Structures are given as C-alpha cells and as structure tokens.
Amino acid sequence: MRCEVAPLLHLDDGFDLRPATSADAATVAQWMAQPHVVPWWQQDWPVERWDQELQEQAAGEHSIPCVVAFKDEDLAYVELYRVRHDRLAEYYAWQEHDWGLHIAIGDVGQVGQGLGRRLLGALGDAVLRADPRCDRVVAEPDVRNTPSVRAFAAAGFEPAGELQLPEKTALLMVRPRTVEA
C-alpha cells in the first residue's frame, strides 16, 4: 500500500511516520494477523475492530497510532504514547516526559533485513528531537522476542530490567537522549 497521507514526522534513514486512520484498518489488521506478529501483539482482530481501535486512539490523549512508510511503501504499525498515561507507568520509575513505543513490521518480507533496527533508531531520534523535554524513549518487548530485543539494542535502547506485565515478562528497553556511539 502506498503512503497517501502527509507524514507526521520525517524520520532519518528514509522512513516517514504518519497518523493511522480508518483507511489503514485493513492493512493493520492484515499485519497483525501475520504469524511473526501474532504471538507478540495478540491483536489479530478483524478490520472493524481495528477501525474502532484506531479511531479511539486518535480521539484520545494516550496514544498516537501511526503507519511508517519506507521508500513510499507502508511498512509498519507504530504506537507512540506518553508513559505517564499508560499502564506501563505502574511497572517502572518513569519520568514525566518519557515516551513509549510499540512497533510491528507487518511485511514478513521486510523482517530480518536490519530495517527494524534502522526504524527504531530513526523513531527514537525523531521523538527526542520533537520533544526537547523528553530524555528517554522506552519500549517493553517480550523477553522471548529475541529479534525484537536485538533490534532495540542495536538501535541504542539499553536493557533496564525485566517487568512482569499481566500478559508477558517484558524487558524494559530505554533509549536515552545521549547514546554512546
């Protein structure tokens, strides 16, 4: 699917981020039903449920649902959220301006080629540029999702301990404003 909405943020490394809309519900539903996504997201919902979810998120103050395009082709679903408004705030010592992110690369043909690492680095950089008060971006991949944990680490996210969430044991990954090169 081609990106037809103006980007919310231009990310480094050829990625664009735009708000997800109802028009994206079918694509997101298809991505979430992929075998490499289902175990980690557990949201292989029908299109109608994704349409509702995207509308609710867009109307709220908690999370920003987005689609990432790479070279003008839709590639991934991303949720950006303020940790202080999220249940994650119950599980670690968050800072007032922490941002969190969830990501699913939907196209299985694009998985395992280094795009995830590059995208996570570009997202972390873009969020930190967009919000000067934010000193870190966090994520909480399942500890069993080795490819995701590796991609976050390669993108400058540092492990900060395990968190026992209701549905998984997560590894808190923190991308500080200053990353050692």
N, C-alpha and C positions, 0 to 999 in steps of 0.2 A: 504494500500500500504506500502510495506517495504522500509525503507531508504536504498538506494544503493549507495549514493554518500558520500564521506568523509565529516564529519562535518566541518563547518567553525569555529565554537566555540563549545566547550563542555560547557554546562550550568550546573549550580548546579541542584540538585533535580531530576536527571535522564533524563534531556532534552538534545537534540542535535540540533544545528542550522546548516543548510547547504544552499548554494545558490540554489534558484529555477531555473530550466532550462525549456526548451521547453518540456522535458519529463514530467514535472509536470503540464502542462497546463490543461489537462483533470481533474486532481484531484482538482486543484484550481478552475476551472470552476464549478465543482460539488459542492465544498464547498460554493462558492459564490452564488449558486442558492438555498441554504438551507434557509427555512423560518426564522430561527433565525439570519441569516446573512444579507439577502437582505435589510431590512429596514435601516440598518446602513451603509452598503457599497455601495449599489445601483450600483453594478457592476456584475450583473448576466448575464455576457456576454457569447457568445459561445466560445468553445475551441480555435478556430482560433484567436479570439480577445485576449484571454488570452496568447496564444503563442506569439503573436506580442507584447503585453504589457511586458511580462517577458523578451523578447529579447531586447526591447528598454531600459528597466530599467537596465538590465545587461550591456548594452553598454554605458550607461551614467554615470554621476558623481553625480547624485542627490539622487538616492535611491538604496538600495540593497534588491531585493526580495529574501525571504528565506522561507524554509519549516522547521518547527520544528517537530522533532520526539520525541516520548516518549516511552521508552522501545522498541526502534527499529521500531515503527509504526508511520507513518506520522499522525500528529495531527492538525497542524495549519499553516496558511499562515501569514507571518510577513514581513512588510516592515520597514527597518531601513533607516533613512535619516538624512542628515545634515540640520538642520533648516535653516541655512543661505542660502541654495539653494532652499528652499521650499516656497510656497506661505504663509505658516504659519508665516514666518518672518514678514509679513505685519501686523500681528494682535497682537503681544506682544513684549515686550522688551527682545529680545533674546540675548544670549551671544554667542560669536564667536564659541565656541566648543560644543554648545548644539546639542544633538542627539534627534531625534524624532522616535516614532514607531507607527505603525498601526498593529493591530492583528485581526485575525478571526480564531476562533476554528471551524473547519469545521464539525467535527463529533459531531452531536447532542447528541449522547450517552455519550460524554465526558463533556458536558456542565452542570454546576450546581453542580460539584463534588469537587470544590476547585482547579482544575488543572489550571484554568486561573490565579488565584491569585498566585499560585506557579510559573507558567511560567513567569508572568510579573515580579515577584521578581527576578527570575533567569536571565531574559533578562536584566533588569536594572543593576544588579550586573555585568554581563558579559560585557556590553557596557562600564561601568565605569572602569572595570579592563583593558579592551582592549585599552582605550584611556585615559591616565592619565591627559590630558588637559581638558577633559570634566568634568564639575562639576555637570551636571544635564541631565537627560533624560526626555523628555516631551511627552505627548500624549494629544489628544483632542477629547475624546469621546463625542458623542451627549448627552446633558444633560438629555434626555428622556431615555437613555440606562442605566437604573438603575443597572442591573447586571454588566455591564462593569465598571461603575463608582465605584461600591463597590469593584470589583476585583482590580482595580488600587489602591484604597485607602488601601486595605488590604495588598498590595504589597509594600507599602511605598511611593506611589505617593500622593502628597499633592495637594488639590484644590487651584488654584491660580487665580480664577475668570473666568467669562463667556466670551466667544468670539463669536461675530456674524460673522460666515463664510457664504459664499453665499448659501450653501445648508443646513446649520444647525446652531443651537445655541450649541456651544461646551463648555465643561468645561475643561479649561487648567489644566492638572494634571502634577505635577513636582516631579520627583524622584531625590532628592539631593544626592550628593556623601555621605553625612553622614545622616543616617536615625536613628532616636531615637528608641531604642528597647523597 
